[in-house]
């Protein structure tokens, strides 16, 4: 191999409604720039130097005109958010569902030793919430 190996720098999601997606991820504590609702691309810094990138369908189609969302059942992508404890899993899940987002699996005590729940973001991506029991 020549030179440095590539490193993971960012995770990207294609979103149908930038404003709705920003609202969802801001509720999970991510910080996007003010005014990003009217932009075709938005980024939030993540711990460890990674970034979450959101691009509208129109943005993706500007350079890939034939782009279509994945077909079939199930989530397109999954992000996992660590919570401070089991009670926070329950609270965050309830806040997101009460804000109109789709709950997929209500909080439960998983056999692998975590409190776990799954919600869907506005584009159907799975977002896992977890904390050690």
N, C-alpha and C positions, 0 to 999 in steps of 0.2 A: 504494500500500500504506500502511496506517495503522499506526503504531507499529513495533516491532521485528519482524524476521522470526523465525520459530521456529528453534530450533537443535537439533541432535541431542543428546540427553541420555543415552539409555540404549538398550540392546538387550535384548529380552526373549525368553526361551524357555519353552515349556510343557513340564514334565517329568512323567513318570509316577511316578518314584521319587526324591523329593528327596534322600534319603541317598546313593543311588548317583550321582546327578548331582553333588552336592557333592563326593563323593570324587574323581570324574573331574576336575572343574575345579580342585580344590585341588591335584591332581597337576601341573597346568599352572601352578601358582603363584598362582592367584587366592585372595584372602582373603575368606572369608565369616565372619560372626559365629559364635562358639561356640554350639552348641545349635540352629543353623539347621535341622538334620536333622528336627526335630519341628515346624517352622513351615511354613505354607502358601505363604510368600513369602520369598525371600532375595535379598540384593543384595551385589555385590562391586564396589568401586571399580576403575576401569581407568585407565591412564595418560591424561593429557589431560583428566581430569575426567568421562569417561564412566562409565557403570555397566552391569554385566551383571545382569539381573533374571531370577530363576528363579521360576516359579509352578507349583504343582501343577495337574493336570487339574481336580481338585475345586474349586480356587480359581477358575479360569476359568469353570467351569460354574456357580459361585455367582452370577455376574452375566450369563452367556451360556449358559443351560441347554442349548441345542442344539449347543454347540461340539463339533466332531469334529476329530481330527487330519487333516492333509492326506492325501489318498489318492494312490495311484500310486507308481511307483518313484522311486528317487533320494532324495537328502537333502532335508530340509525347510528347513534353514538351513545357513549355513556361516560359521564363525569362523576367522580365520587368526592364528596365533601365530608371531611372529618369534623365532628361536632365535639363540644367540650365534655359531654356526658350523655347518658341515655335520655335524660329529661329534655336536653336540647334537641335531640333527634325528633322527639314527639312535638316539641314546640315549633320547630322550623317546618316540619311536615304540615302541621295544622295551619300555620300562617300562610304557606304557599297554596294549600287547598282552599282556604277561606278567601284568598285573593283571586280565586277562579282558575287556578292551574290544576291539571289532571293528576290526581293521586293514582299511582299504579299499584303499590303494595303498602298498606298501612304499616306503621312501625311494629316490629316483632323482635323477640329475643332469638337471634339466630344460633344454631347449634355450634357455630365456630367462635362464639364468645363475644358477639357484638350486638348492640341494638341497631337495627337496620330498617330503612324505609326507602321506597323508590317513588319519585314523582317524575312527570314528563314536563319538559320545557315547552314553550309554545310551538316548537317544530317537531315535537314527538320524541326528542332525545331523552334517554333515561338519565336521571340525575339521582345518584345514590347518596343517602345521608347515613352516617354511621358513627358509632362511638363504642369503646370497650365497655363491657358490662361490669 
